[in-house]
Every structure is written in structure tokens, then in C-alpha cells.
Amino acid sequence: MTTTLIPVLAVSGSDSSGGAGMQADLKTMLANGVFGMSAITALTAQNTMGVTGVENVTPAMVAAQIDAVFTDIPPQAIKIGMVSSAELINAIADRLEAHQAKNIVLDPVMVATSGAKLIDDDAIAALTTRLFPLATVITPNIPETEVLLDLIAHDKATLETGKWSEHADANARIGDRAAMEDAARVIGEHYGCAVLVKGGHGVADANDLLFDHGTAVWIDGERVDNPNTHGTGCTLSSAIASNLAKGDTLENAIRHAKEYLTGALNAQLDLGHGSGPMDHAWRWR
């Protein structure tokens, strides 16, 4: 008997503690019924308390990994996580364009929970000009959404004054549903891709706002009381990519991904001395 699984590619960094990055991507893909493959962009030494070392893979090696996957087992969806240099971003974009990649879910990891920028300005510029136009959907959290609004606000020729700042300004926290809606619309119209603004950094709920080429949809989520949230962004974006590969619409792919993430949080796994990982295999416990 022959078994076939739908292949999905993760392009992301390695997390030595297993809770985020490539390790979370592959666990999520397996749990969501697809065959996960990898193009590793960086090696990290990290645990639940922080990152102690990072070593980027060369752009040529990242390109070679992507080529090796596409020429043998072409993926039906791509998840892209944190990529820290413009050279790596350009290499990834070049290869995805060459292979006409589809169903690209981009988690634009730019800002730490503390508010500190994680990648430099050149990398952010490459991310927004090379990878955003290829993406089916980008999945910024609220701090990352604010960074994108700052970038757009500096381009006076393309930003209609006051459209989103009636609820917030580019230096203020996005604090309500109306501001999230306006922010998603501005970003989606500016970059030409669907945008999922994740509301998990809010205090009232865990509802997300999807703006998909003119249509805004709220996707409600349960706020889980769990201090162990390492890898939530990686997990959500990988689950979305998995569901797109299986044929879900974008909205349904997100809804199913949020259900999976909520289950992983509700499992209340407790490992490590800091913000620990989730239980990616919660459905089998």
C-alpha cells in the first residue's frame, strides 16, 4: 500500500530548545497531517530563558536547500520565519520566484516582545520589497504591525493621511479593534498581500483580524492562561501553511490553525525555567 502526504517547506532558523523556529515548524506540520521539509537559515543556541548564540547559514547554502527540495519534492506551501539579513532574504526570494512557489505564509519576525528590533533596516527593506509581494499572507503581531505602519507612514506619497491615525498613531500601541482593522487595511493595500494582524499581544482577547484584498474578517480566539508561549508565532504560521497545502481557503486555514494553537496552549506543557514551549502533539495525549 502506498501512502502520499502533501509536502510543505519551512524556511526558518533552528531552535536548539525545540520550542520555536524549525523544530516547531516541523512538529506543527506533522501534527497537521502534512510532510514537513526544511531550509535552515540560521543556527541558534537558545533555551526558554533566551538566545545565547546565532550563526547565519550562507545565502548560497539556503538557496541550495530550497533548490534541492523543489527539484525533487515540490512543496504545496511555504512557511517563512525569521530571516535576519538582506542577503539571505534576497536569496530566498530569488529561489522562490524561480520555482514559482505558491501558498507562501510569511511570519515577519522583526520585533521582540520587549519592543527591541531583531533585524536591521536593510533586512526589513528587503523583507518588505522582495518577500511581501510573494506572500499569500503575512502574519505580524501588534508590535510588528506598528513597525510596518511606521515604514508606510514615511512614504507620504502612498499613505492617505488620517486613515488609521484617527484611532492610533505610528508611535502608539494599537489598542482596539478599529485600530487593528485600519492598520491591516493600510498594510494590505500598501504591500498588496493579505494581512493577518495577530491580537495576542492585546489584553482583552486573542482575536485576529484578516484583511484579504479588500475584505476584513475577524477570527476569534480563546485567550489561554499559560505563561509558556515560546513558539506561538512559528506554530500558527506553520499550521496555516499546512492547511493551505491541504486545500483550505485562507480564512479556513487560519481558523483551523488557531484551533490547533489553542489546543497546544491548553495542554499546559511546562518545561524549562523561562517561557517554555507548547505541546505540539496535544491531540495524541
C-alpha positions, 0 to 999 in steps of 0.5 A: 500500500502506498501512502502520499502526504502533501509536502510543505517547506519551512524556511526558518532558523533552528531552535536548539530548545525545540520550542520555536523556529524549525523544530516547531515548524516541523512538529506543527506540520506533522501534527497537521497531517502534512510532510514537513521539509526544511531550509535552515537559515540560521543556527541558534543556541537558545533555551526558554530563558533566551538566545545565547548564540546565532550563526547565519547559514550562507545565502548560497547554502539556503538557496541550495536547500530550497533548490534541492527540495523543489527539484525533487519534492515540490512543496504545496506551501511555504512557511517563512520565519525569521530571516535576519539579513538582506542577503539571505532574504534576497536569496530566498526570494530569488529561489522562490520566484524561480520555482514559482512557489505558491501558498507562501505564509510569511511570519515577519519576525522583526520585533521582540516582545520587549519592543527591541528590533531583531533585524536591521533596516536593510533586512526589513527593506528587503523583507518588505520589497522582495518577500511581501509581494510573494506572500499569500499572507503575512502574519505580524503581531501588534508590535510588528504591525506598528513597525510596518505602519511606521515604514508606510507612514514615511512614504507620504506619497502612498499613505492617505493621511488620517486613515488609521491615525484617527484611532492610533498613531505610528508611535502608539500601541494599537489598542482596539479593534478599529485600530487593528482593522485600519492598520491591516487595511493600510498594510494590505493595500500598501504591500498588496498581500493579505494581512493577518494582524495577530491580537495576542499581544492585546489584553482583552482577547486573542482575536485576529483580524484578516484583511484579504484584498479588500475584505476584513474578517475577524477570527476569534480566539480563546485567550489561554492562561499559560505563561509558556508561549515560546513558539506561538508565532512559528506554530500558527504560521506553520499550521496555516501553511499546512492547511493551505497545502491541504486545500483550505481557503485562507480564512479556513486555514487560519481558523483551523490553525488557531484551533490547533494553537489553542489546543497546544496552549491548553495542554499546559506543557511546562518545561524549562525555567523561562517561557517554555514551549507548547505541546505540539502533539496535544491531540495524541495525549 
